[in-house]
Amino acid sequence: MTTSVRSVPGWLLAVLFIGVPLLELIVIVRVGQTVGVGWTILLLVADSLFGAWLLKREGRRALAALGAAFGSGRMPAREIADGMLILVGGVLMLTPGFLSDIVGFFCILPFTRPIARGVLTRFVAARLVVLPSRPLAGGPDLGGNEQRPRRGHHDVVQGEVVDD
């Protein structure tokens, strides 16, 4: 199977590396003007400490769920996605800023993570293009010979559907 990944547009990188920190700074200044500098710094530190604790707790749960999935012999797609979201959320929680903390909480908290997982799944599916690396059954192979489908065999992948 051959895969191709689309590149990230330059404007999106500019927004992420210039726009988001600028917006974070504006929010921090506004909060500082409203509640005072000391309370703002205290809120940012408390936010980071709570985020570190939450990251540790949810990270352990995700690691245990990953081990259980491997132990039962099933593909741990959900557990891997949860682990990625917890990692991203933890980085955002440890980064100073209120907006990044909100997104970090959204990625880490167990009751909002399924929504974030759905967003992540749609994002990855839209970015990843899968191209067949072998001819379809019955079509010519690379040598120009016709391939005949085998009787009783179909291109069916066995699996189960898991609703969250």
ZADO-1210 file (C-alpha; in nm, 4 decimals, padded with zeros to 6 digits):
<atoms>
<atom x="00.0000" y="00.0000" z="00.0000" code="MET" pos="1"/>
<atom x="00.1458" y="00.3346" z="-00.1017" code="THR" pos="2"/>
<atom x="00.0497" y="00.6439" z="00.0930" code="THR" pos="3"/>
<atom x="00.0818" y="01.0123" z="00.0223" code="SER" pos="4"/>
<atom x="00.0483" y="01.2944" z="00.2744" code="VAL" pos="5"/>
<atom x="-00.0563" y="01.6447" z="00.1751" code="ARG" pos="6"/>
<atom x="00.1596" y="01.9343" z="00.2948" code="SER" pos="7"/>
<atom x="00.0457" y="02.1958" z="00.5447" code="VAL" pos="8"/>
<atom x="-00.0357" y="02.5351" z="00.3867" code="PRO" pos="9"/>
<atom x="00.1990" y="02.8219" z="00.4747" code="GLY" pos="10"/>
<atom x="-00.0840" y="03.0472" z="00.5947" code="TRP" pos="11"/>
<atom x="-00.1830" y="02.7842" z="00.8510" code="LEU" pos="12"/>
<atom x="00.1717" y="02.7716" z="00.9868" code="LEU" pos="13"/>
<atom x="00.1761" y="03.1529" z="01.0101" code="ALA" pos="14"/>
<atom x="-00.1500" y="03.1485" z="01.2064" code="VAL" pos="15"/>
<atom x="-00.0190" y="02.8770" z="01.4388" code="LEU" pos="16"/>
<atom x="00.3209" y="03.0332" z="01.5082" code="PHE" pos="17"/>
<atom x="00.2321" y="03.4040" z="01.5001" code="ILE" pos="18"/>
<atom x="-00.1442" y="03.4418" z="01.5421" code="GLY" pos="19"/>
<atom x="-00.2019" y="03.1990" z="01.8284" code="VAL" pos="20"/>
<atom x="00.0777" y="03.3339" z="02.0553" code="PRO" pos="21"/>
<atom x="-00.0381" y="03.6890" z="01.9824" code="LEU" pos="22"/>
<atom x="-00.3958" y="03.5960" z="02.0742" code="LEU" pos="23"/>
<atom x="-00.2719" y="03.4214" z="02.3916" code="GLU" pos="24"/>
<atom x="-00.0824" y="03.7352" z="02.4900" code="LEU" pos="25"/>
<atom x="-00.3895" y="03.9533" z="02.4335" code="ILE" pos="26"/>
<atom x="-00.6025" y="03.7220" z="02.6524" code="VAL" pos="27"/>
<atom x="-00.3387" y="03.7150" z="02.9292" code="ILE" pos="28"/>
<atom x="-00.3181" y="04.0969" z="02.9280" code="VAL" pos="29"/>
<atom x="-00.7004" y="04.1276" z="02.9386" code="ARG" pos="30"/>
<atom x="-00.7240" y="03.8819" z="03.2277" code="VAL" pos="31"/>
<atom x="-00.4441" y="04.0709" z="03.4034" code="GLY" pos="32"/>
<atom x="-00.6319" y="04.3982" z="03.3609" code="GLN" pos="33"/>
<atom x="-00.9486" y="04.2396" z="03.4982" code="THR" pos="34"/>
<atom x="-00.8236" y="04.0417" z="03.7998" code="VAL" pos="35"/>
<atom x="-00.4732" y="04.1827" z="03.8481" code="GLY" pos="36"/>
<atom x="-00.1249" y="04.0686" z="03.7584" code="VAL" pos="37"/>
<atom x="-00.0706" y="03.8534" z="04.0681" code="GLY" pos="38"/>
<atom x="-00.3951" y="03.6596" z="04.0253" code="TRP" pos="39"/>
<atom x="-00.3240" y="03.6122" z="03.6549" code="THR" pos="40"/>
<atom x="00.0194" y="03.4636" z="03.7249" code="ILE" pos="41"/>
<atom x="-00.1311" y="03.2468" z="03.9998" code="LEU" pos="42"/>
<atom x="-00.4025" y="03.1262" z="03.7589" code="LEU" pos="43"/>
<atom x="-00.1439" y="03.0396" z="03.4929" code="LEU" pos="44"/>
<atom x="00.0737" y="02.8472" z="03.7407" code="VAL" pos="45"/>
<atom x="-00.2271" y="02.6661" z="03.8921" code="ALA" pos="46"/>
<atom x="-00.3495" y="02.5814" z="03.5431" code="ASP" pos="47"/>
<atom x="-00.0136" y="02.4290" z="03.4535" code="SER" pos="48"/>
<atom x="00.0090" y="02.2308" z="03.7776" code="LEU" pos="49"/>
<atom x="-00.3444" y="02.0973" z="03.7363" code="PHE" pos="50"/>
<atom x="-00.2642" y="02.0137" z="03.3739" code="GLY" pos="51"/>
<atom x="00.0485" y="01.8213" z="03.4765" code="ALA" pos="52"/>
<atom x="-00.1516" y="01.6222" z="03.7330" code="TRP" pos="53"/>
<atom x="-00.4296" y="01.5527" z="03.4819" code="LEU" pos="54"/>
<atom x="-00.1740" y="01.4541" z="03.2171" code="LEU" pos="55"/>
<atom x="-00.0139" y="01.2045" z="03.4558" code="LYS" pos="56"/>
<atom x="-00.3484" y="01.0530" z="03.5592" code="ARG" pos="57"/>
<atom x="-00.4981" y="01.0235" z="03.2109" code="GLU" pos="58"/>
<atom x="-00.1660" y="00.9130" z="03.0631" code="GLY" pos="59"/>
<atom x="-00.1535" y="00.6190" z="03.3039" code="ARG" pos="60"/>
<atom x="-00.5128" y="00.5266" z="03.2170" code="ARG" pos="61"/>
<atom x="-00.4385" y="00.5442" z="02.8451" code="ALA" pos="62"/>
<atom x="-00.1267" y="00.3297" z="02.8881" code="LEU" pos="63"/>
<atom x="-00.3261" y="00.0702" z="03.0840" code="ALA" pos="64"/>
<atom x="-00.5963" y="00.0681" z="02.8131" code="ALA" pos="65"/>
<atom x="-00.3284" y="00.0240" z="02.5463" code="LEU" pos="66"/>
<atom x="-00.1818" y="-00.2718" z="02.7360" code="GLY" pos="67"/>
<atom x="-00.5280" y="-00.4255" z="02.7736" code="ALA" pos="68"/>
<atom x="-00.5945" y="-00.3875" z="02.3998" code="ALA" pos="69"/>
<atom x="-00.2648" y="-00.5552" z="02.3132" code="PHE" pos="70"/>
<atom x="-00.3331" y="-00.8240" z="02.5723" code="GLY" pos="71"/>
<atom x="-00.6695" y="-00.9048" z="02.4158" code="SER" pos="72"/>
<atom x="-00.5155" y="-00.9213" z="02.0692" code="GLY" pos="73"/>
<atom x="-00.7145" y="-00.6382" z="01.9122" code="ARG" pos="74"/>
<atom x="-00.5935" y="-00.3361" z="01.7185" code="MET" pos="75"/>
<atom x="-00.5580" y="-00.0457" z="01.9681" code="PRO" pos="76"/>
<atom x="-00.6634" y="00.2368" z="01.7313" code="ALA" pos="77"/>
<atom x="-00.8775" y="00.4141" z="01.9906" code="ARG" pos="78"/>
<atom x="-00.6120" y="00.3820" z="02.2584" code="GLU" pos="79"/>
<atom x="-00.3407" y="00.5191" z="02.0288" code="ILE" pos="80"/>
<atom x="-00.5623" y="00.8146" z="01.9353" code="ALA" pos="81"/>
<atom x="-00.6329" y="00.8781" z="02.3046" code="ASP" pos="82"/>
<atom x="-00.2612" y="00.8653" z="02.3809" code="GLY" pos="83"/>
<atom x="-00.1879" y="01.1185" z="02.1067" code="MET" pos="84"/>
<atom x="-00.4633" y="01.3497" z="02.2300" code="LEU" pos="85"/>
<atom x="-00.3393" y="01.3260" z="02.5893" code="ILE" pos="86"/>
<atom x="00.0154" y="01.4054" z="02.4756" code="LEU" pos="87"/>
<atom x="-00.0960" y="01.7069" z="02.2704" code="VAL" pos="88"/>
<atom x="-00.3277" y="01.8208" z="02.5489" code="GLY" pos="89"/>
<atom x="-00.0468" y="01.7907" z="02.8033" code="GLY" pos="90"/>
<atom x="00.1883" y="02.0013" z="02.5944" code="VAL" pos="91"/>
<atom x="-00.0857" y="02.2640" z="02.5566" code="LEU" pos="92"/>
<atom x="-00.1591" y="02.2571" z="02.9305" code="MET" pos="93"/>
<atom x="00.2063" y="02.3108" z="03.0198" code="LEU" pos="94"/>
<atom x="00.2337" y="02.6009" z="02.7737" code="THR" pos="95"/>
<atom x="00.1471" y="02.9305" z="02.9416" code="PRO" pos="96"/>
<atom x="-00.1792" y="03.0713" z="02.8135" code="GLY" pos="97"/>
<atom x="-00.5495" y="03.0410" z="02.8776" code="PHE" pos="98"/>
<atom x="-00.6589" y="02.9517" z="02.5237" code="LEU" pos="99"/>
<atom x="-00.4061" y="02.6691" z="02.4931" code="SER" pos="100"/>
<atom x="-00.5221" y="02.5431" z="02.8334" code="ASP" pos="101"/>
<atom x="-00.8833" y="02.5287" z="02.7149" code="ILE" pos="102"/>
<atom x="-00.7841" y="02.3252" z="02.4081" code="VAL" pos="103"/>
<atom x="-00.5566" y="02.1109" z="02.6274" code="GLY" pos="104"/>
<atom x="-00.8422" y="02.0355" z="02.8691" code="PHE" pos="105"/>
<atom x="-01.0616" y="01.9461" z="02.5706" code="PHE" pos="106"/>
<atom x="-00.8005" y="01.6906" z="02.4570" code="CYS" pos="107"/>
<atom x="-00.7276" y="01.5429" z="02.8007" code="ILE" pos="108"/>
<atom x="-01.0582" y="01.5264" z="02.9885" code="LEU" pos="109"/>
<atom x="-01.2217" y="01.1825" z="02.9512" code="PRO" pos="110"/>
<atom x="-01.5695" y="01.3214" z="02.8790" code="PHE" pos="111"/>
<atom x="-01.4542" y="01.5576" z="02.6001" code="THR" pos="112"/>
<atom x="-01.1839" y="01.3326" z="02.4524" code="ARG" pos="113"/>
<atom x="-01.4297" y="01.1306" z="02.2360" code="PRO" pos="114"/>
<atom x="-01.5251" y="01.4553" z="02.0597" code="ILE" pos="115"/>
<atom x="-01.1574" y="01.5425" z="02.0123" code="ALA" pos="116"/>
<atom x="-01.0939" y="01.1867" z="01.8890" code="ARG" pos="117"/>
<atom x="-01.3642" y="01.2316" z="01.6249" code="GLY" pos="118"/>
<atom x="-01.2049" y="01.5586" z="01.5110" code="VAL" pos="119"/>
<atom x="-00.8627" y="01.3902" z="01.4995" code="LEU" pos="120"/>
<atom x="-01.0010" y="01.0959" z="01.3014" code="THR" pos="121"/>
<atom x="-01.1644" y="01.3237" z="01.0433" code="ARG" pos="122"/>
<atom x="-00.8462" y="01.5330" z="01.0178" code="PHE" pos="123"/>
<atom x="-00.6214" y="01.2312" z="00.9618" code="VAL" pos="124"/>
<atom x="-00.8650" y="01.0723" z="00.7151" code="ALA" pos="125"/>
<atom x="-00.8819" y="01.3954" z="00.5136" code="ALA" pos="126"/>
<atom x="-00.5023" y="01.4330" z="00.5049" code="ARG" pos="127"/>
<atom x="-00.4113" y="01.0746" z="00.4189" code="LEU" pos="128"/>
<atom x="-00.4612" y="00.9461" z="00.0663" code="VAL" pos="129"/>
<atom x="-00.4190" y="00.5715" z="00.0191" code="VAL" pos="130"/>
<atom x="-00.3267" y="00.4507" z="-00.3268" code="LEU" pos="131"/>
<atom x="-00.3357" y="00.0810" z="-00.4195" code="PRO" pos="132"/>
<atom x="00.0097" y="-00.0694" z="-00.4637" code="SER" pos="133"/>
<atom x="-00.1161" y="-00.3810" z="-00.6447" code="ARG" pos="134"/>
<atom x="-00.3673" y="-00.4240" z="-00.9251" code="PRO" pos="135"/>
<atom x="-00.7248" y="-00.5068" z="-00.8397" code="LEU" pos="136"/>
<atom x="-00.8330" y="-00.8715" z="-00.8662" code="ALA" pos="137"/>
<atom x="-00.9024" y="-00.9628" z="-01.2277" code="GLY" pos="138"/>
<atom x="-00.6992" y="-00.6729" z="-01.3702" code="GLY" pos="139"/>
<atom x="-00.3612" y="-00.6912" z="-01.5419" code="PRO" pos="140"/>
<atom x="-00.0568" y="-00.7262" z="-01.3215" code="ASP" pos="141"/>
<atom x="00.2662" y="-00.5320" z="-01.3808" code="LEU" pos="142"/>
<atom x="00.3815" y="-00.7863" z="-01.6363" code="GLY" pos="143"/>
<atom x="00.0699" y="-00.7301" z="-01.8512" code="GLY" pos="144"/>
<atom x="-00.0834" y="-01.0695" z="-01.7647" code="ASN" pos="145"/>
<atom x="-00.4504" y="-01.1000" z="-01.6726" code="GLU" pos="146"/>
<atom x="-00.5128" y="-01.2098" z="-01.3172" code="GLN" pos="147"/>
<atom x="-00.8168" y="-01.4206" z="-01.2433" code="ARG" pos="148"/>
<atom x="-00.9951" y="-01.3901" z="-00.9098" code="PRO" pos="149"/>
<atom x="-00.9872" y="-01.7059" z="-00.7031" code="ARG" pos="150"/>
<atom x="-01.3215" y="-01.8695" z="-00.6371" code="ARG" pos="151"/>
<atom x="-01.4531" y="-01.8193" z="-00.2865" code="GLY" pos="152"/>
<atom x="-01.2115" y="-01.5339" z="-00.2070" code="HIS" pos="153"/>
<atom x="-01.3265" y="-01.1765" z="-00.1985" code="HIS" pos="154"/>
<atom x="-01.1665" y="-00.8497" z="-00.0929" code="ASP" pos="155"/>
<atom x="-01.3346" y="-00.8502" z="00.2473" code="VAL" pos="156"/>
<atom x="-01.1623" y="-00.7399" z="00.5643" code="VAL" pos="157"/>
<atom x="-01.2973" y="-00.8977" z="00.8810" code="GLN" pos="158"/>
<atom x="-01.3415" y="-00.6678" z="01.1795" code="GLY" pos="159"/>
<atom x="-01.5838" y="-00.5229" z="01.4258" code="GLU" pos="160"/>
<atom x="-01.7548" y="-00.1869" z="01.4563" code="VAL" pos="161"/>
<atom x="-01.7089" y="-00.0121" z="01.7890" code="VAL" pos="162"/>
<atom x="-01.9349" y="00.2828" z="01.8697" code="ASP" pos="163"/>
<atom x="-01.8108" y="00.5358" z="02.1215" code="ASP" pos="164"/>
</atoms>
